[in-house]
Amino acid sequence: MKDARPERLRLAARDRPLAELARLAPGRVGGARRASADDAQIPWFDGSVAAGFPSPADDYLERSLNLNDLLIQHPDTSFFVRVAGDAMAGAGIFDGDLLIVDRMLPPRHNDVVVAVAGEEFLVRRLHLSPDRACLRAAQPGYADLQAETDVEIWGVVSSVVRSLR
C-alpha cells in the first residue's frame, strides 16, 4: 500500500510556476525562494557532536558543506516556505520553521506534503489507501481533509530547518 494513490488525487504539475501559489493562496504566500546551487558554502566539522561526553578527536575542520547539496535533492523543482500555525507540531514541525518542499518527489503514504485546499495553503501528512486519500494534521483539534475534494498537492516536504535562537 506504500504507493497506493486514489485516481482522484490531484498533483500540481511539476512545471507549474511557483508564482501560481500566490494566486491560489492569496495573502498566504510571500517571498518563495528557489534553491540555488550558487549559495555560499559553510565550514563543516567532519564527525559527530557528542550529546554526552565530547571527543577531542572530532575537533578538526575537514571541508566545507553546501546546505543545498545536503538538503535539496532536486534544486530546479524545490522551494522554501515558512510554517504558520501548530497543526503539525506532533510531527516536529513548528510555527516559524522553514520547510524545503520538493515537487519532483512523488507523494507517498505518510509523507508530509504542502497542498492548496480551496484558497488555503497548508502542510499536512498524506494518508493513502486504495479507495481514498486524506490530509491529516499531527495535532488534535484539526479535522481530516479529504484530498479528493478541491485539494492539490504542490510537493513533498523533504526537510525542516529550524532556528534555535
N, CA and C of each residue as an Amber inpcrd file, in Angstrom:
protein
   495
   0.8150000  -1.1890000   0.0000000   0.0000000   0.0000000   0.0000000
   0.8650000   1.2620000   0.0000000   2.1780000   1.1010000  -0.0220000
   3.0940000   2.2190000   0.0650000   2.8600000   3.2590000  -1.0410000
   2.6180000   2.8100000  -2.2760000   2.4380000   3.7290000  -3.3870000
   0.9960000   3.8160000  -3.8560000   0.0540000   3.3460000  -3.0290000
  -1.3590000   3.4150000  -3.4150000  -1.7460000   4.8720000  -3.6140000
  -2.4720000   5.1400000  -4.6840000  -2.8950000   6.5110000  -4.9440000
  -4.2760000   6.4820000  -5.5750000  -5.2690000   6.9690000  -4.8770000
  -6.5960000   7.0380000  -5.4900000  -6.5340000   7.8580000  -6.7700000
  -7.3110000   7.4610000  -7.7380000  -7.3080000   8.1110000  -9.0480000
  -7.5940000   9.6030000  -8.9760000  -8.3720000  10.0310000  -8.0020000
  -8.8000000  11.4330000  -7.9510000  -7.8080000  12.3450000  -7.2310000
  -6.6840000  11.8360000  -6.7400000  -5.6960000  12.6690000  -6.0560000
  -5.0400000  13.5930000  -7.0760000  -5.1650000  14.9070000  -6.8670000
  -4.6170000  15.8860000  -7.8050000  -3.2280000  16.3100000  -7.3910000
  -2.2920000  16.2250000  -8.3230000  -0.9290000  16.6850000  -8.1010000
  -0.6880000  17.8890000  -8.9980000  -0.0730000  18.9130000  -8.4380000
   0.2640000  20.0780000  -9.2500000   1.3380000  19.6690000 -10.2530000
   1.2130000  20.1290000 -11.4700000   2.2220000  19.8210000 -12.4850000
   3.5660000  20.3730000 -12.0350000   4.6130000  19.5880000 -12.2100000
   5.9440000  19.9910000 -11.7370000   6.4540000  21.2390000 -12.4380000
   5.9590000  21.4880000 -13.6460000   6.4290000  22.6680000 -14.3710000
   5.5370000  23.8860000 -14.1540000   4.5050000  23.7520000 -13.3080000
   3.6710000  24.9180000 -12.9900000   4.4950000  25.9270000 -12.2240000
   4.4180000  27.1970000 -12.5680000   5.2500000  28.1990000 -11.8900000
   4.8780000  28.3400000 -10.4110000   5.9020000  28.5060000  -9.5820000
   5.6790000  28.6680000  -8.1530000   4.8900000  29.9370000  -7.8550000
   4.9870000  30.9180000  -8.7310000   4.2300000  32.1550000  -8.5260000
   2.7320000  31.8740000  -8.4980000   2.3240000  30.7610000  -9.0690000
   0.9160000  30.4040000  -9.0700000   0.4150000  30.1150000  -7.6580000
   1.3260000  29.7180000  -6.7590000   0.9250000  29.5070000  -5.3680000
   0.3510000  30.7890000  -4.7810000   0.9490000  31.9160000  -5.1080000
   0.4680000  33.1950000  -4.5870000  -0.9420000  33.4860000  -5.0910000
  -1.2270000  33.1010000  -6.3210000  -2.5580000  33.3140000  -6.8630000
  -3.5630000  32.3560000  -6.2240000  -3.1490000  31.1040000  -5.9850000
  -4.0440000  30.0990000  -5.4250000  -4.3060000  30.3180000  -3.9390000
  -3.3380000  30.8630000  -3.2530000  -3.4890000  31.1000000  -1.8150000
  -3.1410000  32.5450000  -1.5140000  -3.9710000  33.5000000  -1.9240000
  -3.6460000  34.9130000  -1.7640000  -3.4430000  35.2900000  -0.3020000
  -2.4400000  36.1090000  -0.0730000  -2.1530000  36.5830000   1.2740000
  -1.4150000  35.5710000   2.1280000  -1.2070000  34.3550000   1.6330000
  -0.5740000  33.3130000   2.4290000   0.8360000  32.9940000   1.9440000
   1.1520000  33.3770000   0.7260000   2.4420000  33.0310000   0.1460000
   3.2000000  34.3080000  -0.1480000   4.3760000  34.4040000   0.3920000
   5.2180000  35.5420000   0.0870000   6.6140000  35.0510000  -0.1730000
   7.4280000  35.7990000  -0.7530000   8.8350000  35.5290000  -0.9650000
   9.2530000  34.0770000  -1.0440000   8.5950000  33.2570000  -1.8210000
   9.0840000  31.8940000  -2.0080000  10.4470000  31.9990000  -2.6760000
  11.4300000  31.3200000  -2.1400000  12.7830000  31.4250000  -2.6520000
  13.1870000  30.0930000  -3.2610000  13.5970000  30.1380000  -4.4990000
  14.0400000  28.9250000  -5.1780000  15.4490000  28.5740000  -4.6890000
  15.6750000  27.2940000  -4.4980000  17.0000000  26.8280000  -4.0880000
  18.0040000  27.1590000  -5.1820000  19.2080000  27.5380000  -4.8020000
  20.2290000  27.9110000  -5.7630000  21.5240000  27.1700000  -5.4710000
  22.1560000  26.6630000  -6.5210000  23.4240000  25.9680000  -6.3590000
  24.5560000  26.9490000  -6.0790000  24.3020000  28.2570000  -6.2330000
  25.3390000  29.2590000  -6.0470000  25.4650000  29.7390000  -4.6020000
  24.6430000  29.2270000  -3.7010000  24.6860000  29.6830000  -2.3180000
  26.0210000  29.3480000  -1.6710000  26.3620000  30.1300000  -0.6520000
  27.6660000  30.0210000   0.0000000  27.8560000  28.6720000   0.6780000
  29.1140000  28.2670000   0.7260000  29.4870000  27.0400000   1.4260000
  29.7620000  27.3860000   2.8820000  29.4190000  26.4890000   3.7700000
  29.5900000  26.6810000   5.2050000  30.6020000  25.6600000   5.7040000
  31.5600000  26.0680000   6.5700000  32.5330000  25.0890000   7.0700000
  31.8370000  23.9270000   7.7720000  32.3670000  22.7270000   7.5480000
  31.7880000  21.5140000   8.1160000  32.8330000  20.7890000   8.9490000
  32.5280000  20.5400000  10.1900000  33.3930000  19.7580000  11.0530000
  33.0290000  18.3020000  10.8400000  33.9510000  17.5460000  10.2470000
  33.6680000  16.1470000   9.9480000  33.6740000  15.3500000  11.2400000
  32.6440000  14.6470000  11.4810000  32.4940000  13.8810000  12.7130000
  31.1610000  14.2310000  13.3180000  30.9060000  13.7260000  14.4760000
  29.6220000  13.9870000  15.1110000  29.8190000  14.8340000  16.3530000
  28.7480000  15.4100000  16.8240000  28.7620000  16.1920000  18.0460000
  28.1840000  15.3040000  19.1380000  28.9670000  15.1030000  20.1730000
  28.5190000  14.2400000  21.2580000  27.4180000  14.9210000  22.0530000
  26.3650000  14.1910000  22.3230000  25.3090000  14.7150000  23.1670000
  25.5970000  14.3690000  24.6230000  26.6440000  13.6070000  24.8390000
  27.0680000  13.2350000  26.1840000  28.4300000  13.8490000  26.4510000
  29.4850000  13.0230000  26.4230000  30.8400000  13.5000000  26.6640000
  31.5270000  13.7990000  25.3380000  32.1390000  14.9970000  25.1990000
  32.7720000  15.3700000  23.9330000  34.0380000  14.5510000  23.6550000
  34.3160000  14.3870000  22.3580000  35.5160000  13.6810000  21.9310000
  36.5040000  14.6840000  21.3360000  37.6990000  14.8430000  21.9290000
  38.6800000  15.7980000  21.3810000  39.1240000  15.4360000  19.9680000
  38.9810000  14.1840000  19.5610000  39.3950000  13.7600000  18.2260000
  38.5200000  14.3740000  17.1380000  37.3420000  14.8510000  17.4830000
  36.4350000  15.4120000  16.4850000  36.6110000  16.9120000  16.2900000
  37.6390000  17.5170000  16.9040000  37.8120000  18.9640000  16.8760000
  38.6440000  19.4540000  15.6920000  38.3650000  18.9760000  14.5030000
  39.0950000  19.4860000  13.3460000  38.1250000  19.7380000  12.1990000
  38.5090000  20.7360000  11.3880000  37.6990000  21.1110000  10.2340000
  38.2200000  20.3470000   9.0340000  37.3480000  19.5740000   8.3810000
  37.8050000  18.7860000   7.2530000  37.5110000  19.4450000   5.9140000
  36.3140000  19.9280000   5.7260000  35.9480000  20.5260000   4.4390000
  34.7160000  21.4000000   4.6270000  34.2890000  22.0250000   3.5390000
  33.0830000  22.8370000   3.6250000  31.8880000  22.0270000   3.1190000
  30.7240000  22.4840000   3.4970000  29.4960000  21.7900000   3.1430000
  28.4930000  22.8020000   2.6310000  27.9140000  22.5340000   1.5000000
  26.8570000  23.3740000   0.9710000  25.5370000  22.7720000   1.4330000
  24.7490000  23.5290000   2.1950000  23.4910000  23.0040000   2.7120000
  22.5220000  22.6310000   1.5960000  22.6030000  23.3010000   0.4630000
  21.7650000  22.9090000  -0.6760000  22.1000000  21.4830000  -1.1070000
  23.3950000  21.1460000  -1.1610000  23.7940000  19.7960000  -1.5420000
  23.2810000  18.7630000  -0.5540000  23.2490000  19.1160000   0.7110000
  22.8190000  18.1920000   1.7500000  21.3000000  18.0500000   1.8080000
  20.5750000  19.1490000   1.6710000  19.1440000  19.1420000   1.9400000
  18.2460000  19.1620000   0.7040000  18.7910000  19.5150000  -0.4510000
  17.9500000  19.6950000  -1.6310000  18.3630000  18.7160000  -2.7210000
  17.5090000  17.7430000  -2.9390000  17.7840000  16.7010000  -3.9200000
  17.5380000  17.1740000  -5.3480000  16.5210000  17.9930000  -5.5480000
  16.1440000  18.4850000  -6.8820000  16.0180000  20.0160000  -6.8500000
  17.1180000  20.7540000  -7.0080000  17.0750000  22.2160000  -6.8910000
  16.0990000  22.8930000  -7.8530000  15.9380000  22.3630000  -9.0480000
  15.0710000  23.0180000 -10.0370000  13.5930000  22.8810000  -9.7210000
  13.2370000  21.9450000  -8.8450000  11.8170000  21.7430000  -8.5330000
  11.5460000  21.8780000  -7.0340000  12.4390000  22.5340000  -6.3230000
  12.2710000  22.7070000  -4.8810000  12.0480000  24.1720000  -4.5320000
  11.3600000  24.3930000  -3.4050000  11.1710000  25.7550000  -2.9100000
  11.0950000  25.7230000  -1.3880000  11.2710000  26.9000000  -0.7830000
  11.1780000  27.0620000   0.6650000   9.8400000  27.7020000   1.0010000
   9.3040000  27.3480000   2.1640000   8.0950000  28.0000000   2.6560000
   8.1400000  27.9760000   4.1800000   7.6460000  29.0370000   4.8070000
   7.6560000  29.1450000   6.2630000   6.3230000  28.6640000   6.8310000
   6.3710000  27.9250000   7.9350000   5.1840000  27.3800000   8.5880000
   4.5270000  28.4510000   9.4540000   3.2020000  28.5070000   9.3930000
   2.4210000  29.3770000  10.2750000   1.3730000  28.5000000  10.9330000
   1.4480000  28.3590000  12.2530000   0.4600000  27.5630000  12.9710000
   1.0590000  26.3270000  13.6210000   0.1950000  25.6010000  14.3440000
   0.6770000  24.4630000  15.1390000   0.1100000  23.1160000  14.6940000
  -0.5280000  23.0450000  13.5270000  -1.1980000  21.8170000  13.0990000
  -0.2510000  20.6340000  12.9440000   1.0370000  20.8740000  12.7320000
   1.9870000  19.7760000  12.5180000   2.9920000  19.6190000  13.6610000
   2.7150000  20.2380000  14.7990000   3.6400000  20.1700000  15.9370000
   3.9010000  18.7350000  16.3770000   2.9040000  17.8700000  16.2890000
   3.0890000  16.4730000  16.6650000   4.0650000  15.7250000  15.7690000
   4.3710000  16.2780000  14.5940000   5.3440000  15.6990000  13.6750000
   6.6890000  16.4140000  13.7720000   6.8270000  17.3160000  14.7500000
   8.0800000  18.0460000  14.9120000   8.2300000  19.2250000  13.9720000
   7.1320000  19.6970000  13.4030000   7.1360000  20.8670000  12.5260000
   6.3830000  21.9680000  13.2640000   7.1040000  23.0600000  13.5790000
   6.5640000  24.0910000  14.4550000   6.3900000  25.4220000  13.7410000
   5.5600000  26.2840000  14.3280000   5.3340000  27.6240000  13.8250000
   6.6800000  28.3200000  13.6220000   6.9120000  28.8710000  12.4450000
   8.1520000  29.5800000  12.1470000   9.2100000  28.7200000  11.4750000
   9.0390000  27.3890000  11.4700000  10.0100000  26.5240000  10.7940000
  10.0150000  26.8080000   9.2980000  11.1420000  26.5400000   8.6750000
  11.2780000  26.6820000   7.2320000  11.2410000  25.2830000   6.6310000
  10.3460000  25.0790000   5.6640000  10.2310000  23.7780000   5.0170000
  10.9000000  23.8290000   3.6530000  11.5610000  22.7440000   3.2980000
  12.0660000  22.5680000   1.9440000  11.1050000  21.6020000   1.2700000
  10.4750000  22.0680000   0.2020000   9.4390000  21.3060000  -0.4820000
   9.9590000  20.9120000  -1.8580000   9.8920000  19.6230000  -2.1550000
  10.3920000  19.0810000  -3.4210000   9.2040000  18.6490000  -4.2780000
   9.0340000  19.2950000  -5.4070000   7.9090000  18.9880000  -6.2940000
   8.1850000  17.7910000  -7.1860000   9.4240000  17.3170000  -7.2320000
   9.7700000  16.1640000  -8.0630000   9.4410000  14.8450000  -7.3640000
   9.4550000  14.8400000  -6.0350000   9.1930000  13.6030000  -5.2990000
   7.7200000  13.2280000  -5.4080000   7.4240000  11.9980000  -5.7680000
   6.0140000  11.5870000  -5.8150000   5.4850000  11.4120000  -4.3950000
   4.3290000  11.9710000  -4.0850000   3.7920000  11.8320000  -2.7280000
   3.3970000  10.3870000  -2.4490000   3.8240000   9.8910000  -1.2780000
   3.5090000   8.5310000  -0.8580000   2.7950000   8.5700000   0.4860000
   2.2330000   7.4360000   0.8430000   1.5480000   7.3060000   2.1230000
   2.4600000   7.7630000   3.2540000   1.9300000   8.6050000   4.1130000
   2.5990000   9.1110000   5.3170000   3.5990000  10.2370000   5.0560000
   3.7760000  10.6660000   3.8150000   4.6290000  11.8230000   3.5400000
   3.9720000  13.0780000   4.0920000   4.7920000  14.0450000   4.4810000
   4.2920000  15.3780000   4.8090000   4.3190000  16.1560000   3.5030000
   3.1870000  16.7670000   3.1670000   3.0560000  17.4530000   1.8860000
   2.5700000  18.8840000   2.0820000   2.8310000  19.7100000   1.0880000
   2.2730000  21.0520000   1.0190000   1.1780000  20.9850000  -0.0310000
   0.0090000  21.5040000   0.3190000  -1.1430000  21.4300000  -0.5760000
  -1.9050000  22.7430000  -0.5530000  -2.7070000  22.9360000  -1.5820000
  -3.6450000  24.0440000  -1.6270000  -5.0330000  23.4220000  -1.5890000
  -5.8120000  23.8170000  -0.6010000  -7.1880000  23.3340000  -0.4440000
  -8.1030000  24.5430000  -0.5320000  -8.8330000  24.6410000  -1.6290000
  -9.6380000  25.8450000  -1.8600000  -8.6930000  27.0200000  -2.0080000
  -8.7370000  27.9420000  -1.0660000  -7.8080000  29.0780000  -1.0650000
  -6.8380000  28.9940000   0.1040000  -6.7870000  27.8520000   0.7560000
  -5.9020000  27.6950000   1.9140000  -4.6540000  26.9070000   1.5350000
  -3.5190000  27.4610000   1.8930000  -2.2110000  26.8560000   1.6760000
  -1.8430000  26.1640000   2.9770000  -1.6060000  24.8380000   2.9560000
  -1.3730000  24.1240000   4.2120000  -0.3460000  23.0190000   4.0810000
   0.1310000  22.5750000   5.2440000   1.0480000  21.4340000   5.3200000
   0.3640000  20.3760000   6.1820000   0.3390000  19.1370000   5.6770000
  -0.3210000  18.0380000   6.3720000   0.3600000  16.7150000   5.9990000
   0.0380000  15.6810000   6.7700000   0.5150000  14.3300000   6.4640000
  -0.4970000  13.6720000   5.5290000   0.0130000  13.0560000   4.4530000
  -0.8310000  12.4060000   3.4570000  -1.0770000  10.9530000   3.8560000
  -2.3360000  10.5930000   3.9740000  -2.7140000   9.2040000   4.2670000
  -3.4230000   8.6510000   3.0420000  -2.8450000   7.5850000   2.4690000
  -3.3900000   6.9820000   1.2640000  -3.8850000   5.5760000   1.5570000
  -4.9970000   5.2430000   0.9740000  -5.4960000   3.8690000   0.9670000
  -5.9770000   3.6180000  -0.4520000  -6.2620000   2.3730000  -0.8140000
  -6.6690000   2.1110000  -2.2090000  -7.9170000   2.8920000  -2.6530000
  -8.7820000   3.2640000  -1.7280000 -10.0170000   3.9180000  -2.1400000
 -10.1290000   5.3920000  -1.7630000  -9.1960000   5.9270000  -0.9680000
  -9.3030000   7.3350000  -0.5980000  -7.9560000   7.8990000  -0.1740000
  -7.9090000   9.2180000  -0.1810000  -6.7160000   9.9280000   0.2900000
  -7.1900000  11.0460000   1.2010000  -6.4610000  11.2600000   2.2910000
  -6.8180000  12.3910000   3.1450000  -5.5490000  13.0340000   3.6900000
  -5.6910000  14.2910000   4.0660000  -4.6090000  15.0510000   4.6640000
  -4.9320000  15.1840000   6.1400000  -3.9540000  14.8310000   6.9820000
  -4.1670000  14.8480000   8.4250000  -3.1510000  15.7430000   9.1110000
  -3.6500000  16.5140000  10.0510000  -2.7730000  17.2980000  10.9170000
  -2.1250000  16.3450000  11.9140000  -1.0640000  16.7890000  12.5200000
  -0.3670000  15.9830000  13.5200000  -0.6360000  16.5220000  14.9210000
  -1.7480000  17.1870000  15.0680000  -2.1180000  17.8120000  16.3250000
  -3.6210000  17.6210000  16.5210000  -4.0650000  17.2930000  17.7350000
  -5.5100000  17.1470000  17.9670000  -6.2480000  18.4580000  17.6960000
  -7.5100000  18.3260000  17.3350000  -8.3380000  19.5060000  17.1270000
  -8.4450000  19.9400000  15.6780000  -7.7550000  19.2740000  14.7760000
  -7.8260000  19.5920000  13.3490000  -8.4990000  18.4340000  12.6320000
  -9.5050000  18.7330000  11.8400000 -10.2340000  17.6910000  11.1090000
  -9.4200000  17.2070000   9.9160000  -9.6000000  15.9260000   9.5680000
  -9.0160000  15.3890000   8.3380000  -9.6420000  16.0960000   7.1470000
  -8.8700000  16.2190000   6.0870000  -9.3450000  16.8460000   4.8660000
  -9.2760000  15.8100000   3.7570000 -10.3980000  15.4880000   3.1550000
 -10.4170000  14.5180000   2.0620000  -9.6760000  15.1230000   0.8730000
  -8.6240000  14.4610000   0.4370000  -7.7520000  15.0150000  -0.5950000
  -8.3850000  15.0120000  -1.9790000  -9.4660000  14.2840000  -2.1540000
 -10.1130000  14.2480000  -3.4630000 -10.9990000  15.4600000  -3.7050000
 -11.2600000  16.2690000  -2.6890000 -12.1850000  17.3830000  -2.8330000
 -11.4400000  18.7070000  -2.8510000 -11.2520000  19.2780000  -4.0300000
 -10.6640000  20.6030000  -4.1840000  -9.3150000  20.7620000  -3.4860000
  -8.4800000  19.7210000  -3.5490000  -7.1460000  19.7550000  -2.9470000
  -6.1280000  19.4410000  -4.0310000  -5.0540000  20.2240000  -4.0480000
  -3.9720000  19.9700000  -4.9910000  -2.6610000  19.9070000  -4.2270000
  -1.9420000  18.8080000  -4.3810000  -0.6550000  18.6200000  -3.7080000
   0.4140000  19.3510000  -4.5150000   1.1580000  20.2380000  -3.8370000
   2.1890000  21.0140000  -4.5150000   3.5800000  20.4550000  -4.3140000
   3.7730000  19.5740000  -3.3670000   5.0900000  18.9770000  -3.1920000
   5.2040000  18.2430000  -1.8750000   6.2880000  17.5000000  -1.7640000
   6.5910000  16.7240000  -0.5710000   7.6280000  17.4820000   0.2520000
   7.3810000  17.5920000   1.5510000   8.3450000  18.2390000   2.4430000
   9.5100000  17.2760000   2.6200000  10.6960000  17.7110000   2.1990000
  11.8700000  16.8440000   2.2960000  12.7320000  17.1710000   3.5040000
  12.6670000  18.4180000   3.9920000  13.4760000  18.8140000   5.1470000
  12.8010000  19.9480000   5.9030000  13.1630000  20.0600000   7.1700000
  12.6970000  21.1460000   8.0340000  13.9320000  21.8610000   8.5620000
  13.9420000  23.1800000   8.4740000  15.0410000  23.9830000   9.0040000
  14.4700000  24.8100000  10.1370000  15.1100000  24.7290000  11.2910000
  14.6100000  25.4340000  12.4730000  15.7500000  26.2110000  13.1180000
  15.4760000  27.4520000  13.4290000  16.4430000  28.2560000  14.1610000
  16.1960000  28.0680000  15.6570000  17.2370000  27.9020000  16.4080000
  17.1080000  27.7020000  17.8430000  17.2500000  29.0040000  18.6370000
  17.5180000  30.0850000  17.9850000  17.6390000  31.3910000  18.6650000
  16.7530000  32.3970000  18.0090000
